[in-house]
């Protein structure tokens, strides 16, 4: 899998999209059937201010929209994808929230 995304640091107000492409991983006409994403704060497990603000997908690409977060904290966004042929993938994106 390849993750295409903006810089790994974002400001709390920003809403950004992060994409994971499965084109090279899928074979034999297999396509994505389901994508889910969730967040955990690495620096403060009680912090739930970074949000998955939407998940979209096509046959071979998943896009996760991320908003919020607390300046100074780091988050792990886990993207879980399942294909029609029941392949499963779990990809992680690490995001640092900064106030510039």
Secondary structure as UniProt FT lines:
FT   STRAND          2..5
FT   STRAND          9..10
FT   TURN            12..13
FT   STRAND          15..21
FT   TURN            23..25
FT   TURN            28..29
FT   STRAND          32..41
FT   TURN            45..46
FT   STRAND          50..57
FT   STRAND          61..68
FT   TURN            71..72
FT   STRAND          74..83
FT   TURN            84..85
FT   STRAND          88..97
//
